[in-house]
Amino acid sequence: MPSSLLGKGAISIRNVTKIYDPEGVNVMAVDDCSLEIAAGEVCMIVGPSGCGKTTLLNAIAGFHSVTTGEIYLDGEMLCGPEKPLAEQGADRIVVFQHGALFPWKTLVENVAYGPIVQGILSKKEAHEKAEGMLTEAGIGDMSQKYPGEVSSGMARRAEIVRALINDPKVLLLDEPYRAMDALTKSIMHEALLEVYDRTKVTIFFITHDLEEAIFLGDRVVVMTTRPAKTKKILDVNIPRPRDYQVLSSEEFRLLVNEAKDAVHEEAVKAFEAGERELA
Amino acid sequence: MLETKAPTGFALTFYRWKKNLKTPTPYLMTFGIALWIGTYYLFCEGWELPRFNKIPGPYVVITEWLSRKPAWGISLFTEDYHGHIVASCRRIVIAFGIATGIGVPLGLFMGWSKKFKDYSFPILETLRPIPILAWVPLAILMFSGLETPVIFLATLASLFVTTLNTLLGVESIDDSYFRAAKCLGAKSSDIFFHVVVPGSLPFIFTGLQISVGVAWFSLVAAEMVSGEYGLGYMIVDAYMNITYVSMVIGMLTLGFAGWFTSALVRWAGNRMMQWRVRALALEGR
């Protein structure tokens, strides 16, 4: 039984502020942002481009430090005043915007990589497990191919498998389906929901796409324009497992409209500020 | 559904060859070569244009090259010719080998460790622009004999190219691969061998193709200045002895040798980067 089923992966973001100073001028990316994410929750973060969503993700993943505030994972401090930069670890795995499967490894080698470098499984065991998980995800036939040989949808699915094989507490997804066409996207959504229903891993998912956010999420957190803080939190009480019928339901449409109003306001502000996106 | 087994081995080579014949490429290549040789022939031997009339034309050169009893002493069948080729190739193998052996790890470390790059980059950038001919006196002062200075010069030129390209290769790797590797629990050494090395291979091999060319270039320059064997020496020697036919044979030989070594490097690169070859093949390249 995966550990995530035991209710692991609660993230607590407390008063986090992040200030960059790329040119000697302080730029506040995140301002006093607090957010509680329950274990096994699908938390969708939406907000205008460059608002600081990714900054938050980077702080959780340990790519960037926080300036003030703390982030906890299951009650343990990841980063805080004494340790502004969280340690990177396989308990929080990121799926990147443009995909980061190693192009020089086949899909099965990519998936097996985590357990091998962590010394958990031997190469043979890891490859067997990886093959099994790829088959489970419906891309077993592709296991010997390189990422450059498969479609972006397949690659992204393999990347999620590469994360899941490590049995992470949290999956951090940074607009993973941004560049995909609507049809591929819908297939990816169902695949992700299927994975979620099976593993109940906590998901922190950044997106621009409101329908995606509401279709996938338990909660949708709308962020303000930079500096980012939470503007509005929408609870999505559509029962799981969800399928594409949901998209045409009245409840879904109402939620989308509600979110749209909140996001639009911020998007206008961001556009008028006209600042270049920060990471 | 139409499904055929993908050809492999010889069948695949044959298939590619057959497919290639249906593209304009081989015909254009043949035409290009014919045009070049034709012009060369007309200028030197046909019309005997001024400035070209001292230069041996293709007919004379090819007959001499293929002759068992060459009038000027150099042809495919003379031991001297073989000796020159072997001498130059041997130097290239040594120089290119040393340059790759030092340059690739050096470039990888420079790209991987900011600190190491801070130490070494200014030195590299100062030494690199010094033309290889300017190193000749120093090479002769530093090394005894005729062989070592020549190899040193070829190595040096090649080394700079390889190091710089490898460094650029590491810097070209998208940051998300490093982040992904760390997320998955990779240690520094894992990242070096599983991200830095494979990720920079495309740039390394581009660099190696240039560097093998540069090695030939500086080798010949060095052989012209000091040497008693080798293709560069052969060309200068032929010029001094007014045996211009041998001189042109030497030049063409260098062309073929350079082409062959580049192809060898390309082949090795493709062997080591199947992931790239396969992805490019899907794009029709």
Interface residues (C-beta under 8 A of the other chain):
Chain A: A61 G62 F63 Q88 G89 A90 R92 I93 V94 F96 H98 A100 L101 F102 P103 W104 K105 T106 Y113 G114 V117 Q118 K145 Y146 P147 G148 E149 R162 N166
Chain B: D174 S176 Y177 R179 A180 A181 K182 C183 L184 G185 A186 K187 D190 H194 V195 P198 G199 L201 M273 Q274 W275 R276 R278 A279 L282
